[in-house]
Amino acid sequence: MYLKKALWAEGVAAAKASPESEAEQAPAATAVQELVNSLNRQRVYREVTLALKTGLRDARAEFSFLRVRGLRSLLKFLRSVAESDSTIQLFCQTQSLSELQVVPALFQHSLKEPEDESVENLDHIFGVEPLKITSPSTDAEVALALRVLEGCCLLHSESTALAHHHKAIPVLMNILSTRGVLEQGACLDALISIMLDSSANQMDFETCNGIEEVAELIRDKQGDENLRLKCGEFLLLLIGHVNGRERPPLAAIHEDVRRLLGEKSASLIWAASQFGSTLDPKERLTALHIQARRVLESLDLY
């Protein structure tokens, strides 16, 4: 969604630069500007809803290649929305409408558990209704869906509640334990986005023994190094967020990490998780990568 400035808005701006008396023009100019702003908000809202409807139409399709196209469109749309506070607000408004909600569509299609579609009888051949077959989600589709889920939860906090309604944590933990590196990396980012401000999702993560699963991945010295680094970043972000918590969920996360990764690595993670609160986003991201590398090195020493 890339919006061009309306031609009539440019005309209004040019009219304001005329040499007539500003005192005489002030009331009329104010009224016209308010009208222009109102029309512009309506136009942007139409663009937002159109982009959502177009992306969701494909994301709900029966064939994987169409769903991938829809997910790419939605991801591009979310990146465009994130550039402006006003468009973020409009996106949040659209998520109160069930037909425009993105998260349910993800769990009903791309992130849906595969079902047994074996044909038990041939009644559909002789009937009016054809047999409906949905192609399974590919690795690329699952990874894209997780990125879209991450974006929705970061832009719209209520999307975490929608994710919880669709049992997001068990679904994502299954992806983390059974899928490939591409999906696992996207899954870790999505887990952070749906857990940071959601106690319900944090409780589900604790129930699913999520820390044990992440610890198993980061301890695997034969595993993909980038995935292990991503696990380190995940632990740093999560522990930094829940640090000092004395009540569930995740109240015992420090003890769990110490038990699973050892005293030295656990202490390093705890200390490193306090980094960068005064840094700008780019410096904070760089610091996160550096600290995750140190965590990995501390594990590889043993």
Buried (B, 14 or more C-beta within 10 A) or exposed (E): BEEEEBEEBEEBEEEEEEEEEEEEBEEEBEEBBEEBEEEBEEEBBEBBBEBBEBBBEBBBBEEBEBBBBBBBBBBBBBEBBBEEEEBBEBBBBBBEEEEBBBBBBBBEBBBBEEEEEEEEEEEEEEEEEEEEEBEEBBEBBBBBBBBBBBBBBBBBEBBBBBBBEBEBBBBBBBBBEEBEBBBBBBBBBBBBBBBBBBBBBBBBBBEBEBBEBBBBBBBEEEBBEEBBBBBBBBBBBBBBBBEEBEEEBBEBBBEBBBBBBBEEBBBBBBEBBEBBEEEEEEEEEEBBEEBBBBBBEBBEEE
